[in-house]
Amino acid sequence: MAPAADASDPPAADRLARLFDRHHARLYRLARRMVRTSDEARDVVQDTFLRAARSPRSIPDGPSHEEAWLVRVLVNICRDGWRKESVRRRLAGSTPAEPEIVAPESALIARTTVWRALDALPPRRRAVVVLYEIESTPIPVIAGLLGISSVTVRWHLSVGRRELARFLGSQL
């Protein structure tokens, strides 16, 4: 691994600080919707900025390009985590533990059901659905953030909605 941006390199350190100030809140909101807990979301955002610190020259210039790069890194970190978890479950030969329902309140049940439905989606499709349906990000922006075409975003959104409806319909 390459070392993080050295404190003796003020332009890189200043740029990283500006990136953090400009984008960390948006990245945290996205991460919070991509992973189960706020601690996991903070870890994902931290890993995103660690990758930026390790290779500051790879980050493109311009706020929209920076954000797209950071979002792609964040989504890739989430995808890596989901893959690792999938391998762990497969090697353990068990299914994931169902979240405990502490109280029979409908909001808790609904949230748990939606998390299970989102967990069932492939990573890129999940990212598209979260960005569009929860964060209200326009399709062209999602395409730019994920580095895919608008047509592909629409396809993932369509298929993701069908898969979510099928999953949620089977839970009734």
KOLTOR-733840 format. One record per residue (C-alpha): x, y, z. Coordinates in steps of 0.05 Angstrom, whole numbers, padded with zeros to 5 digits, always signed. Each point is the difference from the previous one (the first is absolute). Example, Ala and Ser with C-alpha at 12.3 -4.5 7.8 and 13.67 -1.06 7.14 Angstrom:
<recs>
+00246-00090+00156/+00027+00069-00013/
</recs>
This chain:
<recs>
+00000+00000+00000/+00022+00070-00015/+00008+00046+00059/-00054+00051+00013/+00009+00072-00023/+00060+00025+00040/-00010+00060+00045/+00062+00030-00032/-00039+00004-00066/-00047+00058+00017/-00036+00003-00068/-00021-00074+00006/-00019+00007+00073/-00039+00064-00014/-00036-00032-00058/-00018-00061+00042/-00027+00046+00054/-00042+00038-00051/-00025-00066-00029/-00020-00023+00069/-00035+00066+00017/-00036+00002-00066/-00022-00073-00007/+00000-00038+00067/-00072+00015+00018/-00027-00024-00067/+00044-00061+00002/-00023-00017+00070/-00073+00006-00020/+00012-00047-00059/+00040-00049+00042/-00053+00000+00054/-00050-00024-00052/+00047-00052-00028/+00020-00034+00065/-00038-00022+00062/+00029+00043+00056/+00025+00070+00010/+00067-00028+00024/+00008-00039-00065/-00018+00063-00039/+00054+00040+00036/+00050-00055-00014/-00017+00000-00074/+00007+00075-00005/+00066-00003+00038/+00025-00054-00047/-00021+00043-00059/+00041+00059+00024/+00058-00045+00018/+00002-00023-00072/-00002+00072-00022/+00058+00017+00047/+00041-00058-00027/-00007+00023-00072/-00018+00074-00002/+00025+00007-00071/-00052-00050-00026/-00058+00044+00022/-00025+00041-00059/-00007+00075+00005/-00067+00035+00005/-00054-00010+00053/-00045-00045-00042/+00058-00043-00022/+00027-00005+00071/-00068-00020+00026/-00008-00052-00054/+00068-00030+00016/-00015-00001+00075/-00069-00031-00011/+00030-00054-00045/+00052-00016+00053/-00053-00002+00054/-00045-00047-00040/+00059-00044-00016/+00019-00005+00073/-00072-00019+00016/+00001-00052-00056/+00065-00029+00027/-00032-00006+00069/-00062-00034-00027/+00043-00049-00039/+00041-00016+00062/-00063-00011+00040/-00028-00045-00055/+00063-00042+00000/-00001-00005+00077/-00073-00024-00001/+00014-00050-00055/+00061-00027+00036/-00038-00004+00065/-00055-00037-00036/-00054+00042+00033/-00047+00054-00017/+00007+00069+00030/-00030+00009+00069/-00067+00034-00001/+00000+00067+00035/-00033-00002+00067/-00067+00034+00005/+00000+00032+00069/-00070+00029-00003/-00058-00018-00044/-00005+00071-00026/-00018+00005-00074/+00056+00050-00015/+00053-00047+00025/-00030-00058-00038/-00004+00042-00063/+00072+00024+00006/+00025-00070+00011/-00039-00026-00060/+00027+00055-00045/+00072-00013+00023/-00009-00074-00016/-00028+00018-00068/+00057+00048-00015/+00050-00053+00023/-00028-00047-00052/+00019+00047-00057/+00067-00004-00035/+00047+00057+00022/-00005+00045-00062/-00075-00008-00004/-00006+00016+00074/+00042+00062-00009/-00044+00023-00058/-00064-00012+00039/+00026+00035+00062/+00026+00060-00039/-00063+00009-00041/-00056-00021+00048/+00027+00022+00067/+00048+00057-00017/-00040+00025-00060/+00062+00005-00044/-00017+00010-00074/+00017-00057-00048/+00053+00039-00039/+00036+00017+00065/-00003-00073+00023/+00029-00021-00067/+00058+00049+00010/+00011-00020+00072/+00003-00074-00015/+00035+00006-00068/-00056-00035-00038/-00049+00024-00054/-00069+00029+00016/-00032-00059-00036/+00037-00048+00046/-00024+00041+00061/-00072-00005-00025/+00008-00075-00011/+00028-00011+00071/-00056+00044+00028/-00054-00039-00037/+00027-00068+00018/+00015+00022+00072/-00071+00024+00009/-00028-00066-00026/+00046-00040+00046/-00018+00043+00060/-00075-00007-00016/+00008-00076-00007/+00039-00005+00066/-00047+00046+00037/-00061-00036-00029/+00027-00067+00025/+00007+00030+00070/-00075+00015+00007/
</recs>
